[in-house]
Amino acid sequence: MDRVGMRDRSPWRGHQLGQRCGIEADPGNDCFGRRGRAVGLIATRRRRRSLIWVGACAVAVAATGCGAPDSTTTRTPRTTTTVRPATESARIIETVSQQRLANVLIAGLPCEDRDDYQDDLTFWDSMRGYDCVDAADTVSVRVYGSSRSVDQILPSWADALVDGRGARRGVNWFVVGPRDLISQVDPPREDPEVRSSSTSAPAPTAQQEFLTNCSQYTFDEAVRAIRGERVTETDGAYYDRAFSGVGEAVRASLDQRDLALLRAEDDEARWPSMLSERGPAWKQVCRTAMSRHDDLFRSGAED
């Protein structure tokens, strides 16, 4: 069976970005003034990896609040060992350490068909990770720069923790997949396995929300470039006010050779990993756009 077919039959396939209030949302759940009009990647977005719902919209344009996504009761991932206090300050690790941890976590897993992630294109923080793709036995490994990112994102994977699938986590990492497979993971000594605190995840700061929304926009704009699509003039002007120069920077970073390579990949679920090496540069463009709204970010920090 080809790898596209394998993904289509996997519970991982249905557990993608899911519903979250971002730059381009479903009708009736539009961050930018509830325009009730879908823009961009609705069909594809629902097939991307599930993200934590962003509770506020892009503050750069003083948008109205967004409605919470349809959700069911959150399942708590089954993990082991000690509880990390929720009040503990964030643990920050650099990308070199993130990659090293990801390599350690994946070492004990069968991973012949592998997607390599150099960043999370739809979240504010840096990330390194892998997807070991094998239909229902797919395993996802994620290592984030900030420990708060794991607290924020892991609950959004709850709907994947069914049919014998579970999660294990450390301070800066988590692994999701069939329990018999993830039991083979040997947690790194420098970041041992922990149990999730029963306390709610820390709320993202205003800067984090802005960067998450902007990052989601970069990914959406990249996919439009791959498909040869563009937003309407009205929508484009709207996004330019929020994220000045970001869309142009994304398109300029993708030359014809890049686009041809991406278009040749039949499984669009692989586009995020293929594009992920551009994540750090795109996020820097988002930070530049955020700096133009300094008056809106007098408090809080990006950590």
Buried (B, 14 or more C-beta within 10 A) or exposed (E): EEBBEBBBEBBBBEBBBBBBBBBBBBEEBBBBEBBEBBBBBEEBBBBBBBBBBBEBBBBBBEBEEBBEBEEEEEBBBEBEEEEBEBEEEBBBBEBEBBBBBBBBBBEEBEBEBEBBBBBBBBBBBBBBBBBBBBBBBBBBBBBBBBBBBBBBBBBBBBBBBEEEBBBBBBBBBBBBBBEEBBEEBEBBEEBEBBBBBEEEBBEBBBBBBBBBBBBBBBBBBBBBBBBEEBBEEEBBEBBBEBBBBBBEBBBEBBEEEBBEEBEEBEBBBBBBBBBBEBBEBBBEBBBBBBEBBEEBBEEEEBB
